[in-house]
Amino acid sequence: MIKNVIGLSIFLILGITQVIAQKEDSTQLPDISSFHQDLFVPEITEGKPEAGKRVRQTLGSYQNTDVYHLVYLPTNYKEGENYPVIIEYPGNGPYTSSSGDVSTGQVDGCNLGYGLSEGKDFIWVSMPFISGDGNENQKWWWGDIEATKKYCVDAVKEVCTKFGGDASNVILTGFSRGAIAVNYIGLHDDEISNLWKAFIVNSHYDGLKTWDYPKSDKTSALARLKRLNGRPQFICSEGNGTAESEKYLAQSGIHGDFTFMDIPVRNHTNTWTLYDLKERENIRTWLAETIKKN
């Protein structure tokens, strides 16, 4: 199911009944393994980024630490040309779901960007959260929020300067913890908020519930959401998981360009874009259309 809502007044009138009617038990949905996997994320390598390789990188200010991000240049990459950029945040970890889905909490476990791009046309960056001591990637929640924000801002600038990333076409995405991070980190303040053209949120949404970290409450989340300023968000989740996000946004008073899509699997995983699903085609179509917009 995919729905586009411009200024959520339409949802308020018609959508609530529809969402209730479509509610289903996600445990009855198929396991993702029953679908055909046609994409496989490249192994991580060391050295200079080049076409078709996923390479470990560290910003200069963190060279003497274990902090790192991953840069993937598309298979059709040519030096001197510009490419849209997908920035992706990972989920919490270590985590294993009842269906056997695994999240390590590390950037190594990012998958969305590769599946969304099919490994071509886009630069894909797997972005870390920075630990409280600044010495390693944070695997569970946020670590040092200000350091995480600054690392992201600096890494995006470096990718655009060194590798031809198109600063006017940077998409922020994330899964689970990373989905919350789309707003929690990506809309943290005006500096980082201004980096993004659009957003893809996969499983969870900032403000839906109060977690055990600062400013996870709805009032703080809505203050962040106001920085969206009408830019498009694609909100997707396994099962019928977007219903609560849709209801929350409808009641938020924030008018925006929101698209909602449920993924017909029971798995809590970011690997779904590696499978031959019609929902993957839907999100790719949205992404292509979004990139073309001025």
ROFITI-612431 format. One line per 4 residues: number of its first residue (from 1); their letters; for each residue x, y, z of N, C-alpha, C. Coordinates in steps of 0.05 Angstrom, whole numbers, padded with zeros to 5 digits, m for minus. Atoms other than C-alpha are relative to their C-alpha. Layout:
N
NUM	a	X,Y,Z,X,Y,Z,X,Y,Z  ...
! end
This chain:
294
1	mikn	00017,m00024,00000,00000,00000,00000,00017,00025,00000  m00015,m00025,00000,00027,00068,m00018,m00020,00023,m00003  00018,m00024,00000,m00007,00135,m00005,00017,00025,00002  m00013,m00025,m00001,00015,00205,m00017,m00019,00021,00012
5	vigl	00017,m00019,m00013,m00011,00260,00028,00014,00027,m00001  m00010,m00027,00001,00001,00334,00013,m00017,00017,00019  00015,m00015,m00020,m00018,00376,00074,m00021,m00017,00012  00014,00024,m00009,m00050,00322,00116,m00030,00004,00006
9	sifl	00029,m00004,m00004,m00121,00352,00118,m00016,m00022,m00014  00014,00022,00014,m00141,00299,00067,m00002,m00025,00017  00000,00024,m00017,m00120,00245,00115,m00020,00003,00023  00017,m00004,m00023,m00159,00276,00172,m00030,m00006,m00007
13	ilgi	00027,00005,00008,m00223,00271,00132,m00006,m00029,m00008  00006,00026,00012,m00215,00204,00098,00017,m00023,00011  m00020,00021,m00004,m00154,00167,00123,m00003,m00017,00024  00001,00016,m00025,m00169,00145,00194,m00015,m00025,m00004
17	tqvi	00016,00024,00005,m00224,00097,00173,00015,m00020,m00017  m00014,00017,00018,m00181,00070,00118,00023,m00015,00014  m00022,00013,m00014,m00121,00057,00163,m00010,m00022,00019  00011,00020,m00018,m00164,00021,00214,m00009,m00025,m00015
21	aqke	00010,00022,00016,m00196,m00022,00160,00023,m00017,m00011  m00022,00014,00012,m00128,m00041,00133,00019,m00013,00020  m00018,00011,m00020,m00097,m00061,00199,00001,m00030,m00001  m00002,00029,00001,m00070,m00131,00199,00022,m00009,00019
25	dstq	m00020,00012,m00017,m00029,m00177,00242,00026,m00005,m00016  m00024,00003,00016,00042,m00171,00217,00013,m00027,00002  m00012,00027,m00003,00060,m00240,00243,m00011,m00019,m00021  00011,00017,00021,00015,m00268,00188,00012,00005,m00027
29	lpdi	m00013,m00007,00025,00057,m00235,00134,00023,m00019,m00006  m00021,00018,00007,00110,m00274,00096,00027,00009,00010  m00027,m00007,m00006,00183,m00276,00116,00014,00010,m00025  m00013,m00012,00023,00228,m00236,00071,00015,m00021,m00016
33	ssfh	m00015,00021,00014,00267,m00299,00054,m00017,m00015,m00021  00017,00013,00020,00207,m00323,00013,00000,00016,m00026  m00002,m00016,00024,00222,m00268,m00038,00028,m00003,m00012  m00025,00003,00015,00278,m00266,m00089,00019,00023,00006
37	qdlf	m00020,m00020,m00004,00341,m00229,m00068,00017,00002,m00025  m00015,m00004,00025,00373,m00199,m00130,00023,00020,00003  m00022,m00019,m00004,00422,m00149,m00099,00016,m00009,00025  m00017,00008,m00022,00481,m00162,m00052,00020,00023,00004
41	vpei	m00017,m00024,m00007,00518,m00105,m00017,00030,m00008,m00002  m00029,00006,00003,00593,m00103,m00035,00014,m00002,00027  m00016,00002,m00024,00644,m00122,00017,00014,00026,00005  m00014,m00024,m00007,00679,m00066,00054,00030,m00003,m00005
45	tegk	m00028,00001,00006,00749,m00050,00031,00014,00025,00012  m00017,m00023,m00009,00806,m00002,00050,00010,00014,m00025  m00012,m00014,00022,00839,00050,00007,m00017,00023,m00010  00013,m00023,00012,00815,00105,m00039,m00027,m00009,m00013
49	peag	00025,00008,00013,00741,00103,m00060,00002,00001,m00030  00001,00001,00029,00729,00083,m00132,m00026,m00014,m00008  00026,00010,00010,00671,00060,m00175,m00005,m00029,00008  00008,00026,m00007,00634,00000,m00149,00011,m00011,00026
53	krvr	m00012,00010,m00025,00672,m00005,m00083,m00012,00015,00024  00009,m00012,m00025,00648,00007,m00012,00024,00002,00019  m00026,m00005,m00012,00707,00038,00024,m00003,00013,00028  m00001,m00012,m00026,00721,00053,00097,00015,00026,00000
57	qtlg	m00012,m00027,m00001,00736,00127,00109,m00002,00012,00028  00001,m00014,m00025,00751,00171,00169,00007,00029,m00005  m00006,m00029,00002,00749,00247,00173,00027,00006,00013  m00027,m00007,m00010,00816,00280,00185,00001,00005,00030
61	syqn	00000,m00006,m00029,00797,00303,00255,m00004,m00025,00018  00003,00025,m00015,00784,00230,00275,00020,m00021,m00007  m00019,00020,00010,00845,00197,00245,00012,m00018,00021  m00013,00017,m00022,00872,00172,00312,m00021,m00014,00017
65	tdvy	00021,00014,m00014,00806,00140,00332,m00010,m00023,m00017  00013,00022,00014,00763,00081,00312,m00026,00008,m00014  00024,m00011,00013,00708,00126,00284,00004,m00003,m00031  m00002,00002,00029,00693,00113,00210,m00028,00002,m00012
69	hlvy	00024,00002,00016,00640,00120,00156,00008,m00016,m00025  m00004,00015,00024,00632,00083,00090,m00009,00016,m00024  00007,m00014,00025,00633,00113,00020,m00001,m00020,m00022  00004,00016,00024,00606,00077,m00040,m00004,00018,m00024
73	lptn	00003,m00015,00026,00616,00107,m00110,m00013,m00019,m00020  00016,00018,00018,00568,00081,m00163,00016,m00013,m00022  m00014,00015,00021,00588,00031,m00216,00005,00017,m00025  m00004,m00018,00023,00580,00086,m00269,00013,00026,00007
77	ykeg	m00013,m00025,m00010,00621,00137,m00230,00022,00009,m00019  m00022,m00012,00015,00665,00184,m00270,00009,00025,00014  m00011,m00023,m00014,00711,00234,m00238,m00007,00026,m00016  00007,m00026,00013,00689,00306,m00252,m00030,00004,m00005
81	enyp	00029,m00002,00003,00615,00290,m00257,m00013,00001,00028  00015,m00003,m00025,00562,00303,m00203,m00021,m00022,00003  00018,00022,m00006,00519,00251,m00169,m00017,00007,00025  00015,m00003,m00025,00461,00254,m00120,00011,m00018,00022
85	viie	m00012,00014,m00023,00479,00229,m00051,m00021,m00011,00019  00017,00012,m00021,00444,00181,m00003,00017,m00003,00025  m00013,00002,m00026,00465,00189,00070,m00018,m00019,00017  00016,00020,m00015,00443,00129,00113,00011,m00004,00028
89	ypgn	m00006,00007,m00028,00441,00118,00188,m00009,m00028,00007  00007,00028,m00006,00440,00047,00217,m00018,m00001,00025  00016,00006,m00024,00395,00016,00270,00017,m00004,00025  m00014,00007,m00024,00413,00000,00342,00011,m00029,m00002
93	gpyt	m00010,00027,m00001,00454,m00061,00357,00019,m00004,00024  00009,00024,00014,00470,m00114,00373,m00029,m00006,00007  00028,00006,m00002,00398,m00134,00361,m00007,m00023,m00018  00011,00021,00016,00363,m00197,00337,m00030,m00002,00005
97	sssg	00029,00001,m00003,00288,m00200,00324,m00010,m00029,00002  00012,00026,m00003,00241,m00258,00335,00000,m00015,m00027  m00001,00012,00026,00244,m00270,00260,00029,m00006,m00009  m00028,00005,00006,00320,m00275,00262,00014,00023,m00015
101	dvst	m00012,m00023,00012,00333,m00206,00234,00022,00012,00018  m00023,m00009,m00016,00400,m00178,00256,00007,00029,m00006  m00011,m00026,00003,00424,m00107,00268,00025,00002,00017  m00025,m00002,m00015,00496,m00096,00289,00004,00026,00014
105	gqvd	m00004,m00026,m00011,00489,m00023,00305,00023,00016,m00014  m00023,m00012,00014,00548,m00008,00259,m00008,00009,m00028  00005,m00009,00028,00551,00028,00192,00002,m00023,m00020  m00003,00023,00017,00571,m00039,00162,m00027,m00013,m00007
109	gcnl	00026,00013,00003,00498,m00061,00170,m00020,00017,m00016  00017,m00016,00017,00469,m00006,00126,m00005,m00014,m00027  00006,00013,00025,00433,m00033,00064,m00019,00016,m00018  00020,m00014,00015,00379,00016,00043,00011,00014,m00025
113	gygl	m00010,m00016,00022,00422,00061,m00001,00008,m00017,m00024  m00008,00017,00022,00449,00004,m00042,m00024,m00011,m00015  00024,00009,00013,00380,m00025,m00055,m00015,00021,m00014  00014,m00022,00013,00350,00042,m00071,00013,00009,m00026
117	segk	m00015,m00010,00024,00404,00059,m00122,00007,m00022,m00019  m00010,00023,00016,00419,m00011,m00148,00030,00002,m00005  m00029,m00003,00003,00491,00009,m00139,00010,00018,m00022  m00007,m00019,00022,00490,00061,m00194,m00013,00027,00004
121	dfiw	00012,m00027,00002,00475,00135,m00206,00002,00016,00026  m00001,m00014,m00025,00482,00153,m00132,00026,m00006,00015  m00021,00005,m00021,00539,00162,m00082,m00015,m00008,00025  00013,00010,m00024,00520,00124,m00019,00019,00001,00023
125	vsmp	m00017,m00003,m00023,00548,00141,00049,m00014,m00012,00025  00010,00011,m00025,00537,00100,00112,00012,00016,00023  m00009,m00020,m00018,00542,00150,00169,m00001,m00010,00029  00000,00009,m00028,00561,00136,00242,m00012,00019,00020
129	fisg	00004,m00016,m00024,00538,00160,00309,00026,m00001,00016  m00026,m00001,m00013,00597,00182,00351,m00003,m00005,00030  00002,00007,m00028,00609,00153,00420,00006,00024,00018  m00003,m00022,m00019,00610,00197,00482,00029,00009,00004
133	dgne	m00028,m00008,m00003,00686,00195,00487,00013,00007,m00027  m00010,m00008,00026,00694,00209,00412,00019,m00019,m00012  m00020,00018,00010,00736,00147,00400,m00010,m00022,m00017  00011,00022,00016,00689,00099,00365,m00028,00006,m00009
137	nqkw	00028,m00002,00008,00623,00090,00330,m00018,m00010,00022  00020,00007,m00020,00563,00087,00376,m00019,m00020,m00011  00017,00021,00010,00524,00022,00368,m00028,00002,00010  00026,m00001,m00012,00465,00038,00414,m00007,00029,00005
141	wwgd	00008,m00028,m00002,00428,00104,00410,00022,00020,m00009  m00012,m00022,00013,00464,00169,00402,00029,00007,00007  m00027,m00008,m00008,00529,00177,00441,00001,00031,00003  m00003,m00030,m00001,00552,00250,00432,m00016,00012,m00024
145	ieat	00018,m00009,00021,00495,00283,00393,00013,00023,m00016  m00013,m00023,00014,00534,00347,00376,00022,m00010,m00018  m00022,00011,00016,00594,00307,00352,m00010,m00015,m00023  00013,00015,00022,00549,00262,00311,m00010,00018,m00022
149	kkyc	00010,m00020,00020,00516,00322,00278,00023,00012,m00015  m00023,m00013,00014,00583,00355,00263,00014,m00019,m00019  m00012,00020,00017,00612,00291,00235,m00015,m00003,m00026  00018,00003,00023,00553,00285,00188,00003,00024,m00019
153	vdav	m00002,m00024,00016,00557,00357,00165,00027,00001,m00015  m00026,m00001,00012,00632,00352,00152,00004,m00022,m00021  m00003,00022,00019,00627,00284,00117,m00015,00006,m00025  00015,m00007,00024,00573,00309,00070,00015,00020,m00017
157	kevc	m00015,m00020,00014,00615,00369,00052,00024,m00012,m00014  m00024,00013,00012,00676,00325,00040,m00008,m00017,m00024  00009,00017,00022,00637,00276,m00004,m00007,00018,m00025  00008,m00018,00022,00610,00334,m00046,00025,00013,m00012
161	tkfg	m00025,m00014,00010,00679,00368,m00052,00019,m00020,m00013  m00020,00019,00010,00722,00306,m00063,m00010,m00019,m00022  00010,00022,00017,00677,00258,m00100,m00023,00008,m00019  00021,m00009,00018,00627,00301,m00138,m00028,m00004,00009
165	gdas	00027,00001,m00010,00568,00295,m00093,m00015,00025,m00006  00017,m00023,00007,00511,00341,m00115,m00013,00011,00026  00009,m00011,m00025,00499,00385,m00054,m00030,00008,00000  00028,m00007,00003,00430,00403,m00081,m00018,m00024,m00001
169	nvil	00015,00025,00002,00409,00330,m00083,00011,m00020,00020  m00009,00018,m00021,00427,00299,m00016,m00025,m00011,00015  00023,00013,m00012,00376,00249,00011,00009,m00013,00027  m00007,00012,m00026,00377,00228,00085,m00019,m00023,00005
173	tgfs	00017,00023,m00006,00352,00159,00104,00011,m00015,00024  m00009,00016,m00023,00356,00110,00161,m00021,m00021,00007  00017,00022,m00008,00328,00046,00190,m00001,m00002,00030  00004,00004,m00028,00299,00036,00260,00011,00023,00016
177	rgai	m00013,m00023,m00012,00345,00079,00304,00006,00021,m00020  m00007,m00019,00022,00368,00110,00239,m00024,00014,m00011  00024,m00013,00009,00296,00124,00220,m00008,00023,00019  00004,m00022,m00020,00287,00164,00285,00021,00022,m00005
181	avny	m00022,m00019,00004,00354,00197,00269,m00005,00019,m00023  00006,m00017,00023,00326,00225,00204,m00009,00027,00010  00009,m00026,m00012,00290,00278,00246,00017,00007,00024  m00014,m00006,m00025,00327,00272,00312,00027,00012,m00004
185	iglh	m00026,m00011,00007,00395,00284,00282,m00002,00018,m00025  00002,m00014,00026,00377,00307,00211,m00014,00027,00001  00013,m00026,m00004,00332,00363,00236,00007,00012,00027  m00009,m00008,m00027,00372,00376,00300,00002,00030,00002
189	ddei	m00002,m00029,00000,00386,00448,00281,00000,00009,m00029  00002,m00011,00027,00385,00494,00220,00024,m00008,m00017  m00024,00007,00015,00457,00477,00201,m00002,m00027,m00014  00001,00027,00013,00447,00403,00189,m00026,m00003,m00016
193	snlw	00025,00002,00014,00374,00411,00168,00002,00009,m00029  m00002,m00012,00027,00394,00453,00108,00015,m00017,m00020  m00015,00017,00019,00435,00396,00078,m00018,m00016,m00018  00016,00021,00012,00376,00354,00057,m00021,00010,m00020
197	kafi	00021,m00005,00019,00331,00354,m00004,m00025,m00015,00007  00023,00017,m00007,00286,00298,00021,00010,m00022,00019  m00005,00018,m00022,00282,00242,00072,m00015,m00027,m00005  00013,00026,00000,00267,00167,00074,00002,m00012,00028
201	vnsh	00001,00009,m00028,00245,00139,00141,m00011,m00028,00000  00007,00028,00001,00244,00063,00149,m00002,m00012,00028  00006,00013,m00026,00212,00034,00213,00007,00019,00023  00000,m00019,m00022,00199,00081,00272,m00001,00028,m00011
205	ydgl	00001,m00028,00008,00189,00156,00272,00004,00017,00025  m00006,m00018,m00022,00215,00211,00317,m00026,00013,00011  00023,m00012,m00013,00162,00232,00368,m00023,m00019,00005  00022,00018,m00004,00117,00171,00365,m00002,m00010,00029
209	ktwd	00000,00009,m00028,00139,00149,00435,00024,00013,00014  m00022,m00011,m00016,00184,00173,00491,00020,m00022,00006  m00021,00020,m00005,00250,00135,00494,00017,00009,00023  m00018,m00007,m00023,00305,00135,00547,00024,00016,m00009
213	ypks	m00021,m00019,00007,00345,00192,00517,m00012,00028,00000  00010,m00028,m00002,00339,00268,00521,m00016,00009,m00024  00016,m00013,00021,00286,00305,00481,m00013,m00019,m00020  00014,00019,00017,00250,00244,00454,m00030,00005,00002
217	dkts	00028,m00006,m00004,00183,00274,00477,m00012,00014,m00025  00014,m00010,00023,00131,00298,00427,00005,00030,m00004  m00005,m00028,00003,00142,00372,00441,00026,00006,m00013  m00027,m00003,00012,00216,00367,00425,00000,m00010,m00029
221	alar	00000,00012,00027,00202,00323,00364,m00014,00019,m00019  00014,m00018,00018,00152,00373,00336,00016,00025,m00006  m00017,m00022,00005,00202,00429,00345,00020,m00006,m00022  m00018,00009,00021,00250,00389,00301,m00016,m00002,m00026
225	lkrl	00015,00004,00025,00195,00372,00251,m00007,00026,m00014  00005,m00026,00013,00181,00445,00239,00022,00009,m00019  m00022,m00006,00018,00249,00449,00206,m00002,m00014,m00027  00004,00014,00026,00223,00403,00151,m00007,00019,m00022
229	ngrp	00007,m00021,00019,00193,00463,00116,m00010,m00010,m00026  00013,00010,00024,00152,00423,00067,00015,m00019,m00017  m00016,00019,00017,00208,00379,00040,m00012,m00028,00003  00013,00026,00000,00185,00309,00021,00013,m00021,00018
233	qfic	m00009,00023,m00015,00189,00250,00067,m00015,m00025,m00009  00012,00026,00006,00177,00177,00047,00002,m00017,00025  00001,00015,m00025,00156,00138,00108,m00010,m00028,m00005  00007,00027,00006,00156,00063,00104,00007,m00018,00024
237	segn	m00005,00019,m00022,00153,00003,00151,m00011,m00027,m00007  00010,00027,00004,00142,m00071,00154,m00029,m00002,00011  00028,00004,m00009,00071,m00096,00163,m00017,00024,m00006  00016,m00024,00003,00022,m00040,00174,00012,00022,00017
241	gtae	m00014,m00017,m00019,00074,00000,00212,m00001,00030,m00005  00001,m00029,00005,00062,00068,00180,m00026,00012,00011  00025,m00011,m00009,m00008,00076,00209,00003,00019,00023  m00003,m00018,m00023,00015,00106,00274,00015,00025,m00007
245	seky	m00014,m00024,00010,00064,00153,00239,m00019,00018,m00015  00019,m00015,00015,00008,00175,00193,m00019,00015,00018  00018,m00012,m00020,m00039,00188,00251,00014,00023,00015  m00015,m00020,m00015,00015,00225,00290,00005,00026,m00017
249	laqs	m00005,m00023,00017,00032,00271,00231,m00026,00015,m00006  00026,m00013,00005,m00042,00284,00217,m00008,00017,00023  00007,m00015,m00024,m00050,00308,00288,00020,00021,00009  m00023,m00017,m00008,00016,00346,00291,m00004,00030,m00006
253	gihg	00003,m00028,00009,m00008,00409,00256,00022,00008,m00020  m00021,m00005,00020,00053,00403,00210,m00009,m00009,m00027  00008,00007,00027,00034,00406,00137,00025,m00006,m00017  m00023,00008,00016,00081,00370,00090,m00007,m00018,m00022
257	dftf	00002,00018,00022,00093,00326,00031,00009,m00028,00009  m00005,00026,m00012,00088,00257,00064,m00011,m00022,m00018  00009,00024,00014,00085,00191,00028,00003,m00024,00018  00000,00023,m00018,00068,00127,00066,m00001,m00026,m00015
261	mdip	00001,00026,00013,00082,00055,00046,00005,m00022,00020  m00004,00024,m00016,00074,m00011,00082,00014,m00021,m00017  m00016,00021,00014,00122,m00067,00064,m00011,m00027,00010  00015,00024,m00008,00087,m00135,00063,00018,m00023,00009
265	vrnh	m00016,00021,m00013,00137,m00174,00105,m00001,00004,00030  00002,m00002,m00029,00140,m00189,00179,00027,00009,00012  m00027,m00004,m00010,00215,m00174,00185,00006,00029,00007  m00011,m00026,m00007,00245,m00114,00221,00028,00001,m00010
269	tntw	m00026,00002,00014,00302,m00106,00172,00002,00022,m00021  m00006,m00019,00022,00334,m00056,00124,00009,m00014,m00025  m00009,00014,00024,00350,m00111,00074,m00021,m00002,m00021  00022,00004,00018,00283,m00108,00040,00005,00013,m00028
273	tlyd	m00006,m00013,00026,00310,m00061,m00015,00019,m00017,m00017  m00017,00018,00016,00355,m00118,m00036,m00016,m00023,m00013  00018,00020,00010,00295,m00160,m00055,m00019,00011,m00022  00017,m00007,00023,00251,m00160,m00118,m00029,00003,00010
277	lker	00026,m00007,m00010,00190,m00127,m00087,m00011,00024,m00015  00011,m00023,00014,00141,m00080,m00121,00002,00025,00017  m00004,m00023,m00017,00148,m00035,m00060,00027,00013,m00004  m00026,m00012,00007,00221,m00026,m00079,m00002,00017,m00025
281	enir	00005,m00016,00024,00199,m00002,m00147,m00014,00025,00006  00014,m00024,m00008,00151,00046,m00115,00018,00021,00012  m00017,m00019,m00013,00204,00078,m00071,00021,00010,m00019  m00020,m00010,00020,00254,00081,m00129,m00013,00021,m00018
285	twla	00014,m00020,00017,00202,00117,m00171,m00002,00026,00015  00001,m00025,m00016,00191,00167,m00115,00026,00014,00002  m00027,m00012,m00002,00266,00177,m00107,00008,00013,m00026  m00007,m00011,00026,00276,00188,m00182,m00015,00026,m00005
289	etik	00016,m00024,00004,00219,00239,m00185,00009,00022,00019  m00009,m00020,m00020,00245,00274,m00122,00027,00013,m00009  m00025,m00010,00009,00315,00281,m00151,m00003,00020,m00023  00004,m00018,00023,00288,00314,m00214,m00012,00027,00007
293	kn	00013,m00025,m00007,00251,00368,m00176,00021,00021,00007  m00018,m00022,m00007,00284,00436,m00168,m00002,00006,00030
! end
